[in-house]
Amino acid sequence: MTRTVVAGAVIDGPRLLVAQRSRPPELAGLWELPGGKVEPGESPQEALARELGEELGIEVTVHETVGGRVEVAPGVDLIAMRCVLRDGTPTATEHLAVRWVDADGLRALADAGAVVPADTAWLPDLLALLDAPDAQ
Ligand SMILES: Nc1nc2c([nH]c(=O)n2[C@H]2C[C@H](O)[C@@H](COP(=O)(O)OP(=O)(O)OP(=O)(O)O)O2)c(=O)[nH]1
């Protein structure tokens, strides 16, 4: 059975929330969209809201899928969903750091090779979201 990992494109105005992985060693230090595994019986939306609450202490409303489905390991698929921040200040508990980036900041991370490989597939979609903040 395919497992799904869901990641949040949390948007606040012209900025996107990115989080710096602390593990595993090959991903540590790189930036990702925060999230985690969908547990049995959960919808992707429920899982994402739960993970962002647990990992970052924020409350979000989960919206549509952003970009395509990415296979991160055999039998493990990653999807991103647009989220709007409803409450809380993102705080790194499992991550090394969290940061808000605008379109230029996201491009700079990508150009520096500092984005986790799987997420680079979403860059055009994420930049389009940041360039059209009124679409929220
Ligand atoms: N959350 C997240 N995981 C990603 C992204 N890109 C990417 O390749 N991954 C990979 C890293 C991990 O192999 C897997 C998700 O692991 P995770 O550590 O975030 O999820 P989790 O909290 O549910 O994991 P765990 O505590 O049960 O080990 O997907 C991304 O943007 N967000």
The ligand as an SDF file (V2000), in Angstrom:
LIG
                    3D

 32 34  0  0  0  0  0  0  0  0999 V2000
    7.3500   16.5640    5.9140 N   0  0  0  0  0  0  0  0  0  0  0  0
    8.0360   16.5730    4.7770 C   0  0  0  0  0  0  0  0  0  0  0  0
    8.7340   15.4650    4.4360 N   0  0  0  0  0  0  0  0  0  0  0  0
    9.4040   15.4980    3.3010 C   0  0  0  0  0  0  0  0  0  0  0  0
    9.4080   16.6330    2.4650 C   0  0  0  0  0  0  0  0  0  0  0  0
   10.1990   16.3710    1.3900 N   0  0  0  0  0  0  0  0  0  0  0  0
   10.6850   15.1180    1.5560 C   0  0  0  0  0  0  0  0  0  0  0  0
   11.4280   14.5350    0.8040 O   0  0  0  0  0  0  0  0  0  0  0  0
   10.1820   14.5740    2.7240 N   0  0  0  0  0  0  0  0  0  0  0  0
   10.4470   13.2090    3.2180 C   0  0  0  0  0  0  0  0  0  0  0  0
   11.3320   13.1620    4.4180 C   0  0  0  0  0  0  0  0  0  0  0  0
   10.8310   11.9270    5.1200 C   0  0  0  0  0  0  0  0  0  0  0  0
   11.3850   10.7840    4.4990 O   0  0  0  0  0  0  0  0  0  0  0  0
    9.3630   11.8950    4.8600 C   0  0  0  0  0  0  0  0  0  0  0  0
    8.5370   12.5880    5.9530 C   0  0  0  0  0  0  0  0  0  0  0  0
    9.0840   12.3960    7.1910 O   0  0  0  0  0  0  0  0  0  0  0  0
    8.7520   13.3300    8.4420 P   0  0  0  0  0  0  0  0  0  0  0  0
    9.8190   13.0470    9.4430 O   0  0  0  0  0  0  0  0  0  0  0  0
    8.5320   14.7330    8.0390 O   0  0  0  0  0  0  0  0  0  0  0  0
    7.3240   12.7550    8.8980 O   0  0  0  0  0  0  0  0  0  0  0  0
    6.8500   12.2230   10.3250 P   0  0  0  0  0  0  0  0  0  0  0  0
    7.0620   13.3130   11.3390 O   0  0  0  0  0  0  0  0  0  0  0  0
    5.4430   11.7200   10.1660 O   0  0  0  0  0  0  0  0  0  0  0  0
    7.8620   11.0350   10.5310 O   0  0  0  0  0  0  0  0  0  0  0  0
    8.1350   10.1050   11.7730 P   0  0  0  0  0  0  0  0  0  0  0  0
    8.2550   11.0240   12.9550 O   0  0  0  0  0  0  0  0  0  0  0  0
    6.9820    9.1550   11.8220 O   0  0  0  0  0  0  0  0  0  0  0  0
    9.4300    9.4560   11.3750 O   0  0  0  0  0  0  0  0  0  0  0  0
    9.2020   12.5890    3.6160 O   0  0  0  0  0  0  0  0  0  0  0  0
    8.6860   17.7630    2.8240 C   0  0  0  0  0  0  0  0  0  0  0  0
    8.6150   18.7850    2.1510 O   0  0  0  0  0  0  0  0  0  0  0  0
    8.0040   17.6960    4.0020 N   0  0  0  0  0  0  0  0  0  0  0  0
  1  2  1  0
  2  3  2  0
  2 32  1  0
  3  4  1  0
  4  5  2  0
  4  9  1  0
  5  6  1  0
  5 30  1  0
  6  7  1  0
  7  8  2  0
  7  9  1  0
  9 10  1  0
 10 11  1  0
 10 29  1  0
 11 12  1  0
 12 13  1  0
 12 14  1  0
 14 15  1  0
 14 29  1  0
 15 16  1  0
 16 17  1  0
 17 18  2  0
 17 19  1  0
 17 20  1  0
 20 21  1  0
 21 22  2  0
 21 23  1  0
 21 24  1  0
 24 25  1  0
 25 26  2  0
 25 27  1  0
 25 28  1  0
 30 31  2  0
 30 32  1  0
M  END
$$$$
